[in-house]
Amino acid sequence: MKLNKIFNTLSLAAVALIATACQDTDAQYEIPVVGAPEYVSITPNESGVMLFGDKVIKVKFDKKVNFMTKNTNKITLNGVPVKKALVLGADSVLTIYADVSFSKTQNLIIPAGLITGSQGDAYNKDINVTWTVKDLPSNKATEMTQKLGWGWNLGNHFDTSNMNYGYWDGVESADIAPFEKLVAAGAKTVRIPVTWTIHMDENNVIDAAYLDEVKGVVDKAIAAGLNVILNTHHDSFETEIGNAALVPATAEKYEALITTLWTQIATKFANYGDQLIFETFNEVHAGDDWSTGSDAQFAMLNNWNQIAINAIRSTGGNNATRWIGISGYAANIDLTIAHLTIPADDHVMVGVHCYDPYAFCLHPMNDDGSAAVNSWGHNADAKKSVSGANEEYIIAQLYKLRTAYIEKGIPCYLGEYGCVWQSTESANAFRKYYLEFYCRAAHLAGIPMFVWDNNVKTSGNEANGYIDHANGAWLNDSETVVPMMVKACTDNSYYDFDTIWTHSPAAE
């Protein structure tokens, strides 16, 4: 009886011990319930924009996720399956590669159930994200866009820096005929580049006859109905900013020159109305450095712009409120956005230049006359085009200007662009496509633009002739190309990028 009681006691203790051991084991190896992942954010975010081209979209969740690549075609952008979707390693981000269309609105849909967590629990809601390119704001920047519209450069007429007195365009007297022809085609503005310093005496006084000659051409353009942008172009200080930034005496010399130069120009035109706009400089850069510059040079150019503005404003009359264009280093888009300081002035605009891609737009021929770069865009010959400078690049460059200036109420214009006339029908078809696409992209960005015309009537490198500077006759195919550019730059209703895209020529 006693032995049996002891045995029973021991048995109960053993059971209790086993039970305790089991409880400890369960506690040690219990699998936690993680739950389904939750959607957190997307890049680009919904308040941003999704511009045309190949884009990477990153969808972030609150925990590590899994995605079966066979489900990629279930994810759509504007109703079209995306190109690729995957989770890179053990990550909480789904990376999507998509081909973004030209539409102002982009819509991404990731259906429920495609994204799972570590235990297979799925995110059970659709992810539906829309990006929209907003309409241009109504401000003084877009008012100037409407005023300036599409325009033209009287290039290489007065901007003749290596001649004591002469005309690179071969025309001694620019008449009113080109201006009237441009107005009939829909142009609103002419930019008149002028070199002044070679027409100044030892006391920095501008030759009166030369000043009158420039005034006469300005008068003809205004009489024809055009706005006029008048600048300094190829003057002695244009490539000397590097030296001015290093040598105080040189800086003082050019500051004094800029002051006296702009005081004389502004005084001559003080009573002109708002059809006349001044532009302080052209493409100020150091020596042959077109693409880098330095902090000291950027600061010096900001100072020069302010000195020119001060000189203009000091002359009074309509110059007290006249619009003035300023530019950054080499008039380069990226360097201007990064380094140009906007003066505290209610009537200042930003001018930039862009001939991208340079090899296609200005220098498409080899030295022996053979074609080096004769196509552009999505249908271009990969061996005879510039990689990375296609439609997507152009839109992105111009949209930078919209974001930096137009949307902030600062007028901005493309003072120079263009594409040379080439020697083959195929190359000129790509040229026409480029010019139309570029102008339409500028319209989306709210940027007025003025084509460069140097009156060259042949084909090949630097052949930028559109209209004869002497008599207004169309050069090459400009009778159709100029109205096409005007329409692309100014029309608010008739077509969008898809129409242009489908008309792209194909490489031979």
Beta strands, then each sheet from edge to edge (+ up, - down):
strand 1: 39-43
strand 2: 53-61
strand 3: 76-77
strand 4: 80-81
strand 5: 84-87
strand 6: 93-100
strand 7: 105-110
strand 8: 127-132
strand 9: 150-153
strand 10: 189-192
strand 11: 227-231
strand 12: 276-279
strand 13: 324-326
strand 14: 348-353
strand 15: 412-417
strand 16: 449-451
sheet 1: 1+ 2- 6+ 5-
sheet 2: 4+ 3- 7+ 8-
sheet 3: 9+ 10+ 11+ 12+ 13+ 14+ 15+ 16+ 9+
end
